[in-house]
Amino acid sequence: MTEDPSNALVLIGARYKRGGETPAEGFDCFTLMQFVRRRYFNRSTPIVGIPATAMPSARAAAFAIYRTLGGKERIESDWHESAPVQGAAVAMGQWKVSRLHHCGVVINDGVLHALEHAGVVWTPFPRLISLYARVECFECAS
């Protein structure tokens, strides 16, 4: 049984830790998205097509989503574009033509995500759209 998704907001303020997987340890943006989607929405967040080159897990995950949805190297995936509904994965990019490099999860008309110098934060959609040139939502069939 999953918890009420609004309870995920208690994670605000958790520290940033690359590769961290628990509230006590901290999270990066991808591990936070995995944790929240699993615990509060009972949804999987597969890692599909992550490039072999070394890069932060969040950037690699966003790059994998980018490639899956039509980037240069198209690969098979269960990810598909989604409306910004509760629990949807969100990928963000700084420029309209850039790769998506940051991710989070939709909670209550905003996005819960982890920033390296701020930890876990929640940003309302209107503010998020002013911060990132690309904000795209995805869901996974599996």
N, C-alpha and C positions, 0 to 999 in steps of 0.2 A: 504494500500500500504506500502511495506517495504522500508527501506532506502538502499542505496548502502552498501554492506557488508564492504567495505574498510573503511567506516565512523566509524565502530566499534573501529578502532584503536585510536580514540580520547579518549577512555576510559583508555588508558595507563596512569598510574599515579594516577588513582582514589585510594583512600585509601582502606585498608582491613577492613571490618567490618562483623563479623560473623552474618549472617542473613540479612545483608543489601540488599536492593532491588533497589536502584536508584544510579545514578552516584554521586549525592550530598551526599548521605548517605554513600556510599561505598558498597563493595560486598565481599562475600566469594567466593570460586571457583565455588560452585554449583549455587548460586544465580546469579553470573556473567554469567555462561553458560545459565541459563534459560532466563535471560534478553536479551542477545545477540541473541540467537536462536529465541526468540519471536519477537524482534524489527527489526532485520536485515534480518531474514530468514523466518519469519512467520511460524515457526515450534514449535511444543509443545515439552516440556521436562518433561515427566511424572515422578512422584516419585513412583516407584513401589517396593513394598516389603522392604521398609526401616525397619531395625530391631527396636524392641521396646526399646532396651537398649539405654541409653543416650550417644550420641557421636556427634561431630560436624556434621553439615548438609552435608558438602562436603564428609566427610568420609562415612557417612551413605548412601549417594547417590552412591558413587563409590562401596560400599559394595553391594548395591542392584543390580547394574549392574553386578558385579562379580557373585552373586548368580544366577541371571537370566540366565547368559551365561554358566552355568555348574558348579558353585561352589557347595559345599556340599548340600545345601538345594535348589534344583531347583524349581523355581516358574514360573508361566505363565507371559509373558511379550511381549510387542510389540517391544522391543529393539532387534536389530540384528547387527552383525558385518558389518562394512562399510569400504570403501576405505577412505583415508584422503581427502575428498572433502570439499569444502567451506560449513561451517555450521555444519559439523559433530561433534558430541560430542566426546571428547577424555578423556579416563581414563588412569591414570598413576600409577605405583607401583614401589617401590624401589628395589624389588627382583623379579626374574623370577617366583618364586613360591608364592609370597606374594599376598595378596588382593590388588586390585586397590584402592588407597586411595586419589587420587587427580584428579581433572577434569578440562577441559577447552573446548574451541571450536576452530575448524580450521578456520583460517583467513589467506589468502594470503601465503600459504606454510609454515605456522607456527601455533602456538597455543596461543590464548589469554587466560590467566588464572590469578587467584588472589592468591598471596602468603601472608601468615600472616605478614611477616616482610618487605614486599616490595610493597604490593598493587597490582594493575593490571599491568601485564607485558605481552609482546609478545615475544615468544621464537621460533626461526626457528626450523624446524623439526630435522636437523642434530644435533643441540645443545641439543634439548629435549631428543633425543635418547641417548646422552652421559650422561644426568643427571638422567634418569629413566631407569631401566632394562626392564620395561614393558610399552609400549605405544600402546594403542589399540583404534581404532575408532569405533563408533557406530552411528546408526540412529534409529529412531523410526517410525513405520508405521502409528501411529495415529497423 
